[in-house]
Structures are given as C-alpha cells and as structure tokens.
C-alpha cells in the first residue's frame, strides 16, 4: 500500500515486542533505549502491516506518507 507508513505511539507502546516478532523484515522495527518500539529503517518496511495487528495496545497506526 503506497502512500502510507506506520507510526508507533510512545504513549501506548509498552515495549512487549509483539510487533517486532511478527515483522517479516529484520531491522524494520527496533527497541528504543527507553524500552519502547520504534520504526527502525523505514525503507525496509514492506507495508504488510502485520505489526499493526500484532500490537495488543493499538499503538501502531497508519499515517499518510507525504
């Protein structure tokens, strides 16, 4: 899906790592020094959005990629 990207809410993310476990591409997501998840290398994302479905806290949303 072109034109969108994922955004991970630092407020909603509890650092469980479910998104990273479900991600098809190593390096697309990473853990911050605070223990939360963030987009690692956005260009690696294949836009399958499996991470979004795996997040138990709804911390991952899709946003326009302008």
Secondary structure, 3 states (H helix, E strand, C coil): CCCEEEEECCCCCCCCCHHHHHCCCCCCEEECCCCCEEECCHHHCCCCCHHHHHCCCCCEEEEECC
